[in-house]
Amino acid sequence: MKTVLITGCSSGFGLDTARLFLDRGWKVIATMRSPRIDLLPVSDKLVVLPLDVTSDESVRNAVEAAGPIDVLVNNAGIGWLNALEGTPIDVARSLFETNTLGTMRMISAVLPQFRGRKAGLVINVTSSVTMKPLPLLSAYTASKAAVNAFTDSLALELAPFGISIRIVLPGAAPETSFGSTAFSRLEENGGFPAPYAEFAKGVIAAMRASGAPKTCSSDVAEAVWRAATDPSAPMRIPAGADAVALDR
Ligand SMILES: NC(=O)c1ccc[n+]([C@@H]2O[C@H](COP(=O)([O-])OP(=O)(O)OC[C@H]3O[C@@H](n4cnc5c(N)ncnc54)[C@H](OP(=O)(O)O)[C@@H]3O)[C@@H](O)[C@H]2O)c1
C-alpha cells in the first residue's frame, strides 16, 4: 500500500485530495494546523497529524511521526488580493513563508528518506495565476511562481536519486474557503488603498460576474492523483476547466 502525506487538509483541495486517495486504497497522512479527525471517513488507513508548514519544529515532528511516505503533496497555502501599495511587507513575507518557504521546508524534511530509498515523488500545488497574470495578485503570484521556478531546477538535482517532482496548477475555485480567508485578511490589513478602490471594485465585480468555467476541488484531487500515479504525466498539470484552457 502506498502512502501520501498531504499538507493543508482542513478544507478545500487538501481535504478532497485526502478523501480521494483514501477511497482509492492509499494510506493517507492528512496534516492540518489544528487536527480534526471528524473531517475524513474513519479508516485504519488514515493518520491525522498536526503540521504548520511555517515551523521547522512542526515540520520535523510531523515527518518523523508520519514514517515512510511515497508521495508528498504540498497543498497548504494562503491567498492575498490587493495592490502592491496595499500589501504590507509583513503580509508579503507571510505569503512567501507559507506558500514558498513552507513548500521548501517540507521537501527538505522528506528528502533524506526519499534519497535513502532512491524513490519518492513531490507534488507542489501552485496556481494558474502563474500562467496568466491577473491584477491585484502580484504578491500571491510571486509566491507561487517562485515555487514553479524552484521546482524546475530541483527536478534536475533530484533525478539522479530517483526522486520525481510535479506541479499541479489549479484555476480559480470559488467554492473553497480560500477567497473568503483572503478577504478577511484584506479587511484586517486596511482594505484597498483609496487610489485603487474603484479599480479593485471593477476587478472583483468582473471576477464575480464571469460565467467562465471554474475549478472544483475534485478537479485538483484528480490532477494530484494523476501526478501521483501516472509516471508519464507532464511536469506541469493544470487542474480545472479554466486552468486547462489557459494551458492550450
Ligand atoms: N481556491 C483557489 O481559487 C485556488 C486557486 C489556485 C491555487 N490555489 C492553491 O491551492 C491550495 C489549497 O487552496 P484551497 O482553495 O483548498 O484553500 P483553503 O480551503 O483555504 O485551504 C488551504 C489549506 O491550507 C492550510 N494552511 C494555511 N496555512 C498553513 C500553514 N502555515 N501550515 C499548514 N497548513 C496551512 C489551511 O489550514 P487552516 O485551516 O489551518 O488555515 C487549509 O487547510 C493553496 O496552496 C492555494 O494557494 C487555490
The ligand as an SDF file (V2000), in Angstrom:
LIG
                    3D

 48 52  0  0  0  0  0  0  0  0999 V2000
   -9.0550   28.2950   -4.2890 N   0  0  0  0  0  0  0  0  0  0  0  0
   -8.4230   28.8020   -5.3280 C   0  0  0  0  0  0  0  0  0  0  0  0
   -9.0030   29.6050   -6.0970 O   0  0  0  0  0  0  0  0  0  0  0  0
   -7.0030   28.3750   -5.6340 C   0  0  0  0  0  0  0  0  0  0  0  0
   -6.5680   28.5430   -6.9600 C   0  0  0  0  0  0  0  0  0  0  0  0
   -5.2630   28.1520   -7.2770 C   0  0  0  0  0  0  0  0  0  0  0  0
   -4.4430   27.6190   -6.2910 C   0  0  0  0  0  0  0  0  0  0  0  0
   -4.8790   27.5000   -5.0200 N   0  0  0  0  0  0  0  0  0  0  0  0
   -3.9490   26.9190   -4.0320 C   0  0  0  0  0  0  0  0  0  0  0  0
   -4.4550   25.6550   -3.6440 O   0  0  0  0  0  0  0  0  0  0  0  0
   -4.0680   25.3560   -2.3010 C   0  0  0  0  0  0  0  0  0  0  0  0
   -5.2890   24.9820   -1.4850 C   0  0  0  0  0  0  0  0  0  0  0  0
   -6.2120   26.0570   -1.5410 O   0  0  0  0  0  0  0  0  0  0  0  0
   -7.7670   25.8850   -1.2210 P   0  0  0  0  0  0  0  0  0  0  0  0
   -8.5270   26.5720   -2.2780 O   0  0  0  0  0  0  0  0  0  0  0  0
   -8.0860   24.4790   -0.8750 O   0  0  0  0  0  0  0  0  0  0  0  0
   -7.8630   26.8350    0.0770 O   0  0  0  0  0  0  0  0  0  0  0  0
   -8.3490   26.5560    1.5740 P   0  0  0  0  0  0  0  0  0  0  0  0
   -9.6420   25.8460    1.5930 O   0  0  0  0  0  0  0  0  0  0  0  0
   -8.2270   27.8950    2.2390 O   0  0  0  0  0  0  0  0  0  0  0  0
   -7.2220   25.5680    2.1350 O   0  0  0  0  0  0  0  0  0  0  0  0
   -5.9310   25.9860    2.4530 C   0  0  0  0  0  0  0  0  0  0  0  0
   -5.3520   24.9990    3.4170 C   0  0  0  0  0  0  0  0  0  0  0  0
   -4.0040   25.4210    3.7320 O   0  0  0  0  0  0  0  0  0  0  0  0
   -3.8750   25.3710    5.1360 C   0  0  0  0  0  0  0  0  0  0  0  0
   -2.8200   26.2280    5.6490 N   0  0  0  0  0  0  0  0  0  0  0  0
   -2.7070   27.5780    5.5780 C   0  0  0  0  0  0  0  0  0  0  0  0
   -1.5810   27.9860    6.1980 N   0  0  0  0  0  0  0  0  0  0  0  0
   -0.9730   26.8550    6.6490 C   0  0  0  0  0  0  0  0  0  0  0  0
    0.2160   26.6020    7.3870 C   0  0  0  0  0  0  0  0  0  0  0  0
    1.0240   27.5970    7.7970 N   0  0  0  0  0  0  0  0  0  0  0  0
    0.5570   25.3150    7.6790 N   0  0  0  0  0  0  0  0  0  0  0  0
   -0.2460   24.3080    7.2830 C   0  0  0  0  0  0  0  0  0  0  0  0
   -1.4080   24.4740    6.6230 N   0  0  0  0  0  0  0  0  0  0  0  0
   -1.7570   25.7420    6.3190 C   0  0  0  0  0  0  0  0  0  0  0  0
   -5.2390   25.7640    5.6860 C   0  0  0  0  0  0  0  0  0  0  0  0
   -5.3180   25.3650    7.0210 O   0  0  0  0  0  0  0  0  0  0  0  0
   -6.0930   26.1990    8.1840 P   0  0  0  0  0  0  0  0  0  0  0  0
   -7.4860   25.6650    8.1790 O   0  0  0  0  0  0  0  0  0  0  0  0
   -5.3230   25.8620    9.4140 O   0  0  0  0  0  0  0  0  0  0  0  0
   -5.9970   27.6550    7.8050 O   0  0  0  0  0  0  0  0  0  0  0  0
   -6.1140   24.9510    4.7380 C   0  0  0  0  0  0  0  0  0  0  0  0
   -6.1710   23.6100    5.1620 O   0  0  0  0  0  0  0  0  0  0  0  0
   -3.3240   26.5980   -1.8050 C   0  0  0  0  0  0  0  0  0  0  0  0
   -1.9370   26.3750   -1.9220 O   0  0  0  0  0  0  0  0  0  0  0  0
   -3.7700   27.6940   -2.7630 C   0  0  0  0  0  0  0  0  0  0  0  0
   -2.7890   28.7070   -2.8880 O   0  0  0  0  0  0  0  0  0  0  0  0
   -6.1480   27.8620   -4.6660 C   0  0  0  0  0  0  0  0  0  0  0  0
  1  2  1  0
  2  3  2  0
  2  4  1  0
  4  5  1  0
  4 48  2  0
  5  6  2  0
  6  7  1  0
  7  8  2  0
  8  9  1  0
  8 48  1  0
  9 10  1  0
  9 46  1  0
 10 11  1  0
 11 12  1  0
 11 44  1  0
 12 13  1  0
 13 14  1  0
 14 15  2  0
 14 16  1  0
 14 17  1  0
 17 18  1  0
 18 19  2  0
 18 20  1  0
 18 21  1  0
 21 22  1  0
 22 23  1  0
 23 24  1  0
 23 42  1  0
 24 25  1  0
 25 26  1  0
 25 36  1  0
 26 27  1  0
 26 35  1  0
 27 28  2  0
 28 29  1  0
 29 30  1  0
 29 35  2  0
 30 31  1  0
 30 32  2  0
 32 33  1  0
 33 34  2  0
 34 35  1  0
 36 37  1  0
 36 42  1  0
 37 38  1  0
 38 39  2  0
 38 40  1  0
 38 41  1  0
 42 43  1  0
 44 45  1  0
 44 46  1  0
 46 47  1  0
M  CHG  2   8   1  16  -1
M  END
$$$$
